[in-house]
Amino acid sequence: MKKHHWLCALLLAGAMPALAAPESCERVKDDIQQKIIQNGVPETGFTLDIVPGDQADRPDAQVVGHCANDTFKILYTRNSNEQQ
């Protein structure tokens, strides 16, 4: 029975970085967003999405960052309705 408790504790400890990923990714995403805006792109002219690394292959998006030990990617998509 004690082995079962240790196994659960180890699994939970191993999952903690994955559970913390969204917060760290949000900080990276906000930093990237500010840099894009500072380069003159209007805030409504693009979107940034945080996706799992294995789902980053989108033809209309460009990977502009990564986070959570490269398990998540940050994708830049230009909004087509903006005049630029």
N, C-alpha and C positions, 0 to 999 in steps of 0.2 A: 504494500500500500504506500509506503514511503517513497518508493521509486516512482510511483505514479505522480505524487505531489512534486517531486523534483523535476520530472519531465514536463509537467504543466508550467512550473516556474521558469524553466529554461525556454520553453516555447513562447511564453509571454514576454520574457526579456528579449528574445530574438525578434519579436513582432513590434517592439516599441519604436525602433527607427522608422518602420513603415507607417506606423500610426502617426508619427510626428511629421511625416513628409509634407502634408498639405500646408502646415504653417510655414515651414522653411521655404517651400515652393512659392507661397504667396509673397514672401519678402523678395525673393529673386524676381518674380514676375513684376512686382511694383517697381523695383529698381530698373528693370528693362523698359517698362512703360514710361518712366520719367525720362530716360535717355532718348527714347524715340520722340517724345513730345518736345524735348529740348532741341532736337534736330529739325524741328519745324513741321512735323507731321501732326495734324489736328487729332485730338483725342477721339473724335468720331470717325476718323479715317482708317482705323485698324482695330483688330481684336487680338488679344493674347489668350491662349488656352493652355491649360496644364493637362497633359494626357500621359498615360503610361507609356514608357519607352517603346513598347512593341506596337503601339497604335499611332506612332508619329508619322507614318507614311501617308500623307495627304497631298494630292497633286496641287491644291490651291494654297498650301501653307508652307512656310519656311521655318525650320527649327532655328530659334534665336537664343536658346538657353537650355540648361538642364539643371536638375536639382535632385536632392535625396539620393546622393551617391549614384547619379546618372540613371535612376530607375524611372524618373519622370522627365518629360521634355516640355519645353515651352514653345508653342507654335505661334507664329505671326501670320495673320491673314489680313490683307488689305481689303477694306470695304469698297466695293465697286461703285457704290452710289455717290462717292465723294469725288469732287473735281480737284485734281491735283496736277 
